[in-house]
Amino acid sequence: MSPHWIYDQGVLLESTVDNGDGTGTKTTYNADGTVASVEVLDDLPVSADSPDPLYQLVQAIVDASTFDDVKAAARAILGEAQ
């Protein structure tokens, strides 16, 4: 579930993020650091362990558009009634 980076002589070439649910993204970079491509991954292995709730909450905050989105995600992640 953690990000993975590939560097060559101090230059970031590729980063892969595994969301822990079988999906993720692989981003490749040009030599100047700009994004060359983003590939959506949907065939990653799913961990038998459930994702860390704190990680899920932080990700929900990053992905949220509104504070109501954050509250709804927190309720869902923490198991509280909506």
C-alpha positions as CSV (number, residue, x, y, z in Angstrom):
1,M,0.0,0.0,0.0
2,S,3.0,2.3,0.2
3,P,4.4,4.3,-2.7
4,H,7.4,2.9,-4.6
5,W,9.9,5.2,-6.4
6,I,12.5,4.4,-9.0
7,Y,15.4,6.8,-9.4
8,D,18.4,6.9,-11.8
9,Q,21.3,9.1,-10.7
10,G,19.1,11.1,-8.5
11,V,16.3,11.7,-11.1
12,L,12.9,10.3,-10.4
13,L,11.9,8.0,-13.3
14,E,8.8,6.3,-12.0
15,S,6.4,6.1,-9.0
16,T,3.9,3.5,-8.2
17,V,1.1,3.8,-5.6
18,D,-0.8,0.7,-4.5
19,N,-4.2,1.6,-3.0
20,G,-4.4,-1.8,-1.3
21,D,-7.7,-2.7,-3.0
22,G,-6.2,-4.1,-6.2
23,T,-5.9,-0.7,-7.9
24,G,-3.2,1.9,-8.1
25,T,-1.3,4.2,-10.4
26,K,2.1,4.1,-12.1
27,T,3.5,7.5,-13.1
28,T,6.6,7.9,-15.3
29,Y,8.5,11.1,-15.5
30,N,10.7,12.9,-18.1
31,A,14.3,13.8,-17.2
32,D,13.1,17.4,-16.3
33,G,10.7,16.0,-13.7
34,T,7.5,16.6,-15.7
35,V,4.9,13.8,-15.9
36,A,5.3,11.7,-19.0
37,S,2.5,9.2,-18.4
38,V,0.1,8.0,-15.8
39,E,-1.2,4.4,-16.0
40,V,-4.1,3.2,-13.9
41,L,-3.4,-0.3,-12.5
42,D,-6.3,-2.6,-11.7
43,D,-4.6,-6.0,-11.4
44,L,-2.5,-5.6,-8.2
45,P,-2.7,-8.2,-5.4
46,V,-5.1,-7.4,-2.6
47,S,-3.6,-7.7,0.9
48,A,-5.3,-10.1,3.3
49,D,-4.9,-7.4,6.0
50,S,-7.4,-4.7,6.0
51,P,-6.0,-1.2,5.3
52,D,-4.9,0.9,8.2
53,P,-7.8,3.2,9.2
54,L,-5.6,6.2,9.7
55,Y,-4.1,5.8,6.2
56,Q,-7.7,5.4,4.8
57,L,-8.8,8.6,6.6
58,V,-5.8,10.6,5.4
59,Q,-6.4,9.4,1.8
60,A,-10.1,10.4,2.1
61,I,-9.1,13.9,3.3
62,V,-6.8,14.2,0.3
63,D,-9.5,13.0,-2.1
64,A,-12.4,15.0,-0.6
65,S,-14.0,17.9,-2.4
66,T,-15.9,19.2,0.7
67,F,-15.9,18.9,4.4
68,D,-19.1,16.9,4.2
69,D,-17.1,14.4,2.1
70,V,-14.5,14.2,4.8
71,K,-17.2,13.6,7.5
72,A,-18.9,10.9,5.5
73,A,-15.6,9.1,4.8
74,A,-14.6,9.3,8.4
75,R,-18.0,7.8,9.5
76,A,-17.6,5.0,6.9
77,I,-14.0,4.2,7.8
78,L,-14.5,4.4,11.6
79,G,-17.7,2.4,11.5
80,E,-20.0,5.1,12.9
81,A,-23.6,5.5,11.8
82,Q,-24.1,7.9,9.0
